[in-house]
Amino acid sequence: LHTSPEFACKKLLAAGEERIFSLGPVWRNRERGPLHHPEFTMLEWYRVGETYERLMDDCAEFLALAAEKAGS
């Protein structure tokens, strides 16, 4: 497992892609505790030309949808 899809995503952005995401398993070494597990699923997304405020709105919308689907 890789530690982050960030490097591969940024290579795609440099090649001209404008909207990409990666959802998949990642791994962290020596990070285990009640709130941390060494293996987990990570979502990363990038959109060229968006403001950080828009990306923060994306996060809020995504979390609200996830909470709704989970019944929280």
Biopython code that builds the backbone (N, CA, C, O; Angstrom):
import numpy as np
from Bio.PDB.StructureBuilder import StructureBuilder

atoms = [
    (1, "LEU", "N", (0.831, -1.179, 0.000)),
    (1, "LEU", "CA", (0.000, 0.000, 0.000)),
    (1, "LEU", "C", (0.878, 1.245, 0.000)),
    (1, "LEU", "O", (1.964, 1.253, 0.580)),
    (2, "HIS", "N", (0.405, 2.272, -0.643)),
    (2, "HIS", "CA", (1.166, 3.517, -0.646)),
    (2, "HIS", "C", (0.683, 4.428, 0.478)),
    (2, "HIS", "O", (-0.392, 4.225, 1.041)),
    (3, "THR", "N", (1.491, 5.430, 0.792)),
    (3, "THR", "CA", (1.170, 6.321, 1.905)),
    (3, "THR", "C", (0.221, 7.444, 1.520)),
    (3, "THR", "O", (-0.496, 7.962, 2.377)),
    (4, "SER", "N", (0.202, 7.831, 0.250)),
    (4, "SER", "CA", (-0.676, 8.909, -0.200)),
    (4, "SER", "C", (-0.725, 8.920, -1.718)),
    (4, "SER", "O", (0.283, 8.662, -2.375)),
    (5, "PRO", "N", (-1.896, 9.219, -2.284)),
    (5, "PRO", "CA", (-1.988, 9.338, -3.744)),
    (5, "PRO", "C", (-1.553, 10.717, -4.249)),
    (5, "PRO", "O", (-1.652, 10.994, -5.445)),
    (6, "GLU", "N", (-1.078, 11.574, -3.360)),
    (6, "GLU", "CA", (-0.789, 12.962, -3.714)),
    (6, "GLU", "C", (0.201, 13.093, -4.867)),
    (6, "GLU", "O", (-0.038, 13.875, -5.788)),
    (7, "PHE", "N", (1.295, 12.355, -4.839)),
    (7, "PHE", "CA", (2.316, 12.498, -5.874)),
    (7, "PHE", "C", (1.759, 12.131, -7.246)),
    (7, "PHE", "O", (1.973, 12.859, -8.216)),
    (8, "ALA", "N", (1.050, 11.015, -7.335)),
    (8, "ALA", "CA", (0.468, 10.599, -8.618)),
    (8, "ALA", "C", (-0.573, 11.600, -9.099)),
    (8, "ALA", "O", (-0.644, 11.891, -10.293)),
    (9, "CYS", "N", (-1.382, 12.129, -8.185)),
    (9, "CYS", "CA", (-2.394, 13.122, -8.560)),
    (9, "CYS", "C", (-1.740, 14.392, -9.095)),
    (9, "CYS", "O", (-2.200, 14.957, -10.088)),
    (10, "LYS", "N", (-0.694, 14.833, -8.458)),
    (10, "LYS", "CA", (-0.032, 16.058, -8.896)),
    (10, "LYS", "C", (0.665, 15.870, -10.238)),
    (10, "LYS", "O", (0.796, 16.827, -11.001)),
    (11, "LYS", "N", (1.113, 14.657, -10.537)),
    (11, "LYS", "CA", (1.667, 14.379, -11.860)),
    (11, "LYS", "C", (0.579, 14.516, -12.922)),
    (11, "LYS", "O", (0.833, 15.038, -14.007)),
    (12, "LEU", "N", (-0.630, 14.049, -12.616)),
    (12, "LEU", "CA", (-1.746, 14.196, -13.556)),
    (12, "LEU", "C", (-2.104, 15.665, -13.760)),
    (12, "LEU", "O", (-2.394, 16.083, -14.881)),
    (13, "LEU", "N", (-2.084, 16.446, -12.688)),
    (13, "LEU", "CA", (-2.358, 17.880, -12.810)),
    (13, "LEU", "C", (-1.306, 18.557, -13.696)),
    (13, "LEU", "O", (-1.638, 19.395, -14.534)),
    (14, "ALA", "N", (-0.053, 18.191, -13.505)),
    (14, "ALA", "CA", (1.023, 18.766, -14.309)),
    (14, "ALA", "C", (0.887, 18.382, -15.779)),
    (14, "ALA", "O", (1.352, 19.110, -16.657)),
    (15, "ALA", "N", (0.252, 17.241, -16.049)),
    (15, "ALA", "CA", (0.051, 16.780, -17.425)),
    (15, "ALA", "C", (-1.178, 17.426, -18.074)),
    (15, "ALA", "O", (-1.451, 17.193, -19.251)),
    (16, "GLY", "N", (-1.932, 18.250, -17.297)),
    (16, "GLY", "CA", (-3.036, 18.967, -17.885)),
    (16, "GLY", "C", (-4.425, 18.596, -17.405)),
    (16, "GLY", "O", (-5.402, 19.233, -17.799)),
    (17, "GLU", "N", (-4.534, 17.576, -16.561)),
    (17, "GLU", "CA", (-5.856, 17.247, -16.014)),
    (17, "GLU", "C", (-6.308, 18.386, -15.105)),
    (17, "GLU", "O", (-5.481, 19.035, -14.465)),
    (18, "GLU", "N", (-7.617, 18.633, -15.045)),
    (18, "GLU", "CA", (-8.118, 19.754, -14.251)),
    (18, "GLU", "C", (-8.995, 19.343, -13.084)),
    (18, "GLU", "O", (-9.128, 20.099, -12.122)),
    (19, "ARG", "N", (-9.600, 18.158, -13.145)),
    (19, "ARG", "CA", (-10.466, 17.686, -12.061)),
    (19, "ARG", "C", (-10.179, 16.202, -11.864)),
    (19, "ARG", "O", (-10.513, 15.375, -12.713)),
    (20, "ILE", "N", (-9.559, 15.878, -10.741)),
    (20, "ILE", "CA", (-9.227, 14.473, -10.484)),
    (20, "ILE", "C", (-9.520, 14.132, -9.025)),
    (20, "ILE", "O", (-9.585, 15.006, -8.160)),
    (21, "PHE", "N", (-9.692, 12.834, -8.782)),
    (21, "PHE", "CA", (-9.819, 12.367, -7.408)),
    (21, "PHE", "C", (-9.202, 10.987, -7.307)),
    (21, "PHE", "O", (-9.016, 10.293, -8.307)),
    (22, "SER", "N", (-8.892, 10.611, -6.099)),
    (22, "SER", "CA", (-8.383, 9.283, -5.803)),
    (22, "SER", "C", (-9.048, 8.810, -4.517)),
    (22, "SER", "O", (-9.057, 9.518, -3.510)),
    (23, "LEU", "N", (-9.596, 7.616, -4.567)),
    (23, "LEU", "CA", (-10.216, 6.998, -3.397)),
    (23, "LEU", "C", (-9.658, 5.593, -3.297)),
    (23, "LEU", "O", (-9.854, 4.775, -4.195)),
    (24, "GLY", "N", (-8.964, 5.312, -2.207)),
    (24, "GLY", "CA", (-8.391, 3.986, -2.077)),
    (24, "GLY", "C", (-7.641, 3.788, -0.783)),
    (24, "GLY", "O", (-7.511, 4.706, 0.027)),
    (25, "PRO", "N", (-7.145, 2.564, -0.596)),
    (25, "PRO", "CA", (-6.439, 2.238, 0.645)),
    (25, "PRO", "C", (-5.052, 2.870, 0.699)),
    (25, "PRO", "O", (-4.337, 2.923, -0.302)),
    (26, "VAL", "N", (-4.690, 3.344, 1.877)),
    (26, "VAL", "CA", (-3.356, 3.882, 2.129)),
    (26, "VAL", "C", (-2.852, 3.315, 3.458)),
    (26, "VAL", "O", (-3.601, 2.674, 4.194)),
    (27, "TRP", "N", (-1.599, 3.556, 3.746)),
    (27, "TRP", "CA", (-0.962, 2.962, 4.912)),
    (27, "TRP", "C", (-0.045, 3.957, 5.583)),
    (27, "TRP", "O", (0.639, 4.732, 4.914)),
    (28, "ARG", "N", (-0.029, 3.938, 6.899)),
    (28, "ARG", "CA", (0.902, 4.745, 7.695)),
    (28, "ARG", "C", (1.636, 3.819, 8.652)),
    (28, "ARG", "O", (1.025, 2.959, 9.286)),
    (29, "ASN", "N", (2.920, 3.992, 8.752)),
    (29, "ASN", "CA", (3.743, 3.165, 9.628)),
    (29, "ASN", "C", (3.772, 3.751, 11.040)),
    (29, "ASN", "O", (3.922, 4.961, 11.208)),
    (30, "ARG", "N", (3.631, 2.913, 12.030)),
    (30, "ARG", "CA", (3.738, 3.289, 13.450)),
    (30, "ARG", "C", (2.707, 4.310, 13.909)),
    (30, "ARG", "O", (2.971, 5.072, 14.839)),
    (31, "GLU", "N", (1.556, 4.341, 13.285)),
    (31, "GLU", "CA", (0.500, 5.242, 13.737)),
    (31, "GLU", "C", (-0.698, 4.400, 14.133)),
    (31, "GLU", "O", (-1.607, 4.185, 13.331)),
    (32, "ARG", "N", (-0.701, 3.927, 15.363)),
    (32, "ARG", "CA", (-1.803, 3.118, 15.839)),
    (32, "ARG", "C", (-2.237, 3.648, 17.194)),
    (32, "ARG", "O", (-1.407, 3.982, 18.040)),
    (33, "GLY", "N", (-3.537, 3.721, 17.386)),
    (33, "GLY", "CA", (-4.101, 4.181, 18.639)),
    (33, "GLY", "C", (-5.601, 4.060, 18.578)),
    (33, "GLY", "O", (-6.133, 3.531, 17.603)),
    (34, "PRO", "N", (-6.304, 4.534, 19.591)),
    (34, "PRO", "CA", (-7.757, 4.412, 19.605)),
    (34, "PRO", "C", (-8.422, 5.132, 18.431)),
    (34, "PRO", "O", (-9.515, 4.746, 18.015)),
    (35, "LEU", "N", (-7.779, 6.170, 17.891)),
    (35, "LEU", "CA", (-8.348, 6.909, 16.767)),
    (35, "LEU", "C", (-7.547, 6.760, 15.476)),
    (35, "LEU", "O", (-7.881, 7.377, 14.465)),
    (36, "HIS", "N", (-6.500, 5.951, 15.503)),
    (36, "HIS", "CA", (-5.649, 5.784, 14.329)),
    (36, "HIS", "C", (-5.400, 4.310, 14.059)),
    (36, "HIS", "O", (-5.157, 3.527, 14.977)),
    (37, "HIS", "N", (-5.463, 3.952, 12.806)),
    (37, "HIS", "CA", (-5.161, 2.595, 12.366)),
    (37, "HIS", "C", (-4.157, 2.719, 11.226)),
    (37, "HIS", "O", (-4.256, 3.663, 10.442)),
    (38, "PRO", "N", (-3.195, 1.805, 11.101)),
    (38, "PRO", "CA", (-2.185, 1.966, 10.059)),
    (38, "PRO", "C", (-2.739, 1.859, 8.635)),
    (38, "PRO", "O", (-2.145, 2.408, 7.707)),
    (39, "GLU", "N", (-3.861, 1.166, 8.446)),
    (39, "GLU", "CA", (-4.487, 1.074, 7.128)),
    (39, "GLU", "C", (-5.834, 1.762, 7.151)),
    (39, "GLU", "O", (-6.634, 1.540, 8.060)),
    (40, "PHE", "N", (-6.090, 2.600, 6.153)),
    (40, "PHE", "CA", (-7.385, 3.272, 6.075)),
    (40, "PHE", "C", (-7.653, 3.679, 4.628)),
    (40, "PHE", "O", (-6.778, 3.554, 3.771)),
    (41, "THR", "N", (-8.833, 4.153, 4.368)),
    (41, "THR", "CA", (-9.209, 4.619, 3.033)),
    (41, "THR", "C", (-9.116, 6.136, 2.990)),
    (41, "THR", "O", (-9.607, 6.826, 3.883)),
    (42, "MET", "N", (-8.479, 6.647, 1.939)),
    (42, "MET", "CA", (-8.283, 8.088, 1.809)),
    (42, "MET", "C", (-8.942, 8.588, 0.523)),
    (42, "MET", "O", (-8.873, 7.940, -0.521)),
    (43, "LEU", "N", (-9.573, 9.742, 0.623)),
    (43, "LEU", "CA", (-10.103, 10.442, -0.541)),
    (43, "LEU", "C", (-9.314, 11.730, -0.707)),
    (43, "LEU", "O", (-9.208, 12.530, 0.223)),
    (44, "GLU", "N", (-8.763, 11.923, -1.891)),
    (44, "GLU", "CA", (-8.106, 13.184, -2.243)),
    (44, "GLU", "C", (-8.706, 13.652, -3.542)),
    (44, "GLU", "O", (-8.953, 12.850, -4.443)),
    (45, "TRP", "N", (-8.946, 14.961, -3.650)),
    (45, "TRP", "CA", (-9.423, 15.491, -4.917)),
    (45, "TRP", "C", (-8.793, 16.838, -5.174)),
    (45, "TRP", "O", (-8.414, 17.565, -4.256)),
    (46, "TYR", "N", (-8.694, 17.148, -6.449)),
    (46, "TYR", "CA", (-8.063, 18.387, -6.897)),
    (46, "TYR", "C", (-8.908, 18.983, -8.010)),
    (46, "TYR", "O", (-9.434, 18.266, -8.862)),
    (47, "ARG", "N", (-9.031, 20.299, -7.992)),
    (47, "ARG", "CA", (-9.704, 21.031, -9.068)),
    (47, "ARG", "C", (-8.891, 22.277, -9.354)),
    (47, "ARG", "O", (-8.721, 23.138, -8.491)),
    (48, "VAL", "N", (-8.399, 22.359, -10.559)),
    (48, "VAL", "CA", (-7.558, 23.491, -10.959)),
    (48, "VAL", "C", (-8.386, 24.771, -10.963)),
    (48, "VAL", "O", (-9.509, 24.791, -11.467)),
    (49, "GLY", "N", (-7.831, 25.828, -10.404)),
    (49, "GLY", "CA", (-8.447, 27.143, -10.465)),
    (49, "GLY", "C", (-9.500, 27.426, -9.413)),
    (49, "GLY", "O", (-10.090, 28.507, -9.419)),
    (50, "GLU", "N", (-9.757, 26.493, -8.509)),
    (50, "GLU", "CA", (-10.752, 26.729, -7.463)),
    (50, "GLU", "C", (-10.111, 27.423, -6.264)),
    (50, "GLU", "O", (-8.923, 27.250, -5.989)),
    (51, "THR", "N", (-10.904, 28.198, -5.571)),
    (51, "THR", "CA", (-10.420, 28.857, -4.361)),
    (51, "THR", "C", (-10.454, 27.867, -3.188)),
    (51, "THR", "O", (-11.150, 26.853, -3.232)),
    (52, "TYR", "N", (-9.703, 28.181, -2.168)),
    (52, "TYR", "CA", (-9.737, 27.309, -0.995)),
    (52, "TYR", "C", (-11.112, 27.363, -0.328)),
    (52, "TYR", "O", (-11.530, 26.394, 0.306)),
    (53, "GLU", "N", (-11.816, 28.487, -0.466)),
    (53, "GLU", "CA", (-13.168, 28.563, 0.105)),
    (53, "GLU", "C", (-14.102, 27.557, -0.577)),
    (53, "GLU", "O", (-14.910, 26.909, 0.089)),
    (54, "ARG", "N", (-13.991, 27.426, -1.896)),
    (54, "ARG", "CA", (-14.834, 26.466, -2.624)),
    (54, "ARG", "C", (-14.485, 25.039, -2.195)),
    (54, "ARG", "O", (-15.376, 24.206, -2.033)),
    (55, "LEU", "N", (-13.210, 24.760, -2.015)),
    (55, "LEU", "CA", (-12.803, 23.419, -1.585)),
    (55, "LEU", "C", (-13.275, 23.134, -0.156)),
    (55, "LEU", "O", (-13.617, 21.998, 0.172)),
    (56, "MET", "N", (-13.293, 24.172, 0.693)),
    (56, "MET", "CA", (-13.830, 23.999, 2.044)),
    (56, "MET", "C", (-15.326, 23.712, 1.975)),
    (56, "MET", "O", (-15.836, 22.883, 2.729)),
    (57, "ASP", "N", (-16.030, 24.395, 1.073)),
    (57, "ASP", "CA", (-17.459, 24.108, 0.872)),
    (57, "ASP", "C", (-17.660, 22.667, 0.402)),
    (57, "ASP", "O", (-18.582, 21.984, 0.848)),
    (58, "ASP", "N", (-16.784, 22.207, -0.508)),
    (58, "ASP", "CA", (-16.851, 20.807, -0.958)),
    (58, "ASP", "C", (-16.752, 19.858, 0.231)),
    (58, "ASP", "O", (-17.521, 18.902, 0.339)),
    (59, "CYS", "N", (-15.796, 20.130, 1.128)),
    (59, "CYS", "CA", (-15.609, 19.272, 2.309)),
    (59, "CYS", "C", (-16.869, 19.242, 3.163)),
    (59, "CYS", "O", (-17.311, 18.176, 3.591)),
    (60, "ALA", "N", (-17.439, 20.407, 3.407)),
    (60, "ALA", "CA", (-18.648, 20.483, 4.235)),
    (60, "ALA", "C", (-19.800, 19.734, 3.575)),
    (60, "ALA", "O", (-20.534, 19.016, 4.254)),
    (61, "GLU", "N", (-19.971, 19.888, 2.266)),
    (61, "GLU", "CA", (-21.040, 19.194, 1.554)),
    (61, "GLU", "C", (-20.823, 17.680, 1.569)),
    (61, "GLU", "O", (-21.767, 16.912, 1.751)),
    (62, "PHE", "N", (-19.582, 17.262, 1.377)),
    (62, "PHE", "CA", (-19.271, 15.833, 1.376)),
    (62, "PHE", "C", (-19.540, 15.217, 2.751)),
    (62, "PHE", "O", (-20.141, 14.147, 2.850)),
    (63, "LEU", "N", (-19.095, 15.895, 3.805)),
    (63, "LEU", "CA", (-19.327, 15.369, 5.161)),
    (63, "LEU", "C", (-20.807, 15.338, 5.523)),
    (63, "LEU", "O", (-21.270, 14.410, 6.186)),
    (64, "ALA", "N", (-21.547, 16.352, 5.087)),
    (64, "ALA", "CA", (-22.993, 16.364, 5.350)),
    (64, "ALA", "C", (-23.677, 15.207, 4.629)),
    (64, "ALA", "O", (-24.552, 14.556, 5.201)),
    (65, "LEU", "N", (-23.293, 14.944, 3.391)),
    (65, "LEU", "CA", (-23.868, 13.829, 2.652)),
    (65, "LEU", "C", (-23.512, 12.496, 3.306)),
    (65, "LEU", "O", (-24.365, 11.619, 3.440)),
    (66, "ALA", "N", (-22.256, 12.344, 3.712)),
    (66, "ALA", "CA", (-21.828, 11.107, 4.365)),
    (66, "ALA", "C", (-22.599, 10.890, 5.671)),
    (66, "ALA", "O", (-23.026, 9.773, 5.964)),
    (67, "ALA", "N", (-22.774, 11.953, 6.449)),
    (67, "ALA", "CA", (-23.524, 11.838, 7.709)),
    (67, "ALA", "C", (-24.975, 11.464, 7.435)),
    (67, "ALA", "O", (-25.551, 10.633, 8.137)),
    (68, "GLU", "N", (-25.561, 12.076, 6.420)),
    (68, "GLU", "CA", (-26.949, 11.768, 6.070)),
    (68, "GLU", "C", (-27.098, 10.300, 5.652)),
    (68, "GLU", "O", (-28.025, 9.620, 6.092)),
    (69, "LYS", "N", (-26.195, 9.818, 4.813)),
    (69, "LYS", "CA", (-26.257, 8.432, 4.351)),
    (69, "LYS", "C", (-26.000, 7.437, 5.486)),
    (69, "LYS", "O", (-26.519, 6.321, 5.471)),
    (70, "ALA", "N", (-25.196, 7.851, 6.465)),
    (70, "ALA", "CA", (-24.897, 6.987, 7.609)),
    (70, "ALA", "C", (-25.981, 7.067, 8.681)),
    (70, "ALA", "O", (-25.949, 6.322, 9.660)),
    (71, "GLY", "N", (-26.933, 7.965, 8.495)),
    (71, "GLY", "CA", (-28.006, 8.113, 9.467)),
    (71, "GLY", "C", (-27.606, 8.891, 10.708)),
    (71, "GLY", "O", (-28.197, 8.718, 11.774)),
    (72, "SER", "N", (-26.608, 9.743, 10.569)),
    (72, "SER", "CA", (-26.138, 10.549, 11.712)),
    (72, "SER", "C", (-26.714, 11.943, 11.675)),
    (72, "SER", "O", (-26.426, 12.753, 12.556)),
]
sb = StructureBuilder()
sb.init_structure("model")
sb.init_model(0)
sb.init_chain("A")
sb.init_seg("    ")
for serial, (resi, resn, name, xyz) in enumerate(atoms, 1):
    if name == "N":
        sb.init_residue(resn, " ", resi, " ")
    sb.init_atom(name, np.array(xyz, "f"), 0.0, 1.0, " ", f" {name:<3s}", serial, name[0])
structure = sb.get_structure()
